[in-house]
Amino acid sequence: MPITIKHPKTEKEFENYYELRWRVLREPWNQPKGSEKDELEDKSFHIMACDDNNKVIGVGRLHFNNKEAQIRYMAVAAEYEKQGVGTLILEALEKNAIENNCKAIVLHARENAVGFYQKKDYELLEMSHLLFDSIQHYRMQKQLP
């Protein structure tokens, strides 16, 4: 299955991008549409993975805190998990962080994603927040070259 990694550009692409983010990260916990966005959307670097029919199958976002980048809202559609989609998105986000002279990337991984990030050389720093009273997150970091 060919996967294309790209930036959402059109209104329709952003609509599909946010739809997947909401469907994977918010809908299962009965969160309203709109909860998949925050105040940094316009200042962030967005990436999406699309299948050969241009269907959005994965998303990720990077924003910058001085010389540190933060990954947020990584999501892959359930039917595409464990097929390399998350790796392609992560590589694109890391590449952008390096191009922007960031020294490190931080993120708060859901418990079920910690192993994925550890395989990609992210260090588990500490337990962080509990989202929706049920999803434990862990603060992780990766030093960049």
CORLINDA-V121455 format. One line per field, one symbol per residue. phi: phi as a letter, one per 40 degrees, with the letter a starting at -180 (. if undefined). psi: psi as a letter, one per 20 degrees, with the letter a starting at -180 (. if undefined). burial: I if it has 9 or more other C-alpha atoms within 8 Angstrom, else O. A space follows every 50 residues. Layout:
phi: ???
psi: ???
burial: ???
//
This chain:
phi: .cbbbaccbcdcccdcccccdccccbdcbfccdhccbacbdcbbbbbbbb ccbgccbaaabbbbbfcbbbcafcabddcbcgbgccccccccccdccccc fccabbabccdcbdcdcccbgccccacbcbcffabcbbcbabcbc
psi: opppprppgrggghghghgggghgiggikkqqqhijqaijgijropqqpq aijkppiqrqqprpndjpqpprkpqppgijqkjjghggggghggghgghj kqhqpqroqqgiighghhhkkppogrpdropkjiopqppqqpqq.
burial: OOIOIOOIOOOOIIOIIIOIIIIIIIIOOOOOOOIIOOOOOOOIOIIIII IIOOOIIIIIIIIIOOIIIIIIIIIIIOOIIOOOIIOIIIOIIIOOIIOO OIIIIIIIIIIOOIOOIIOOOIOIOOOIOIOOOOIIIIIIIIOOO
//
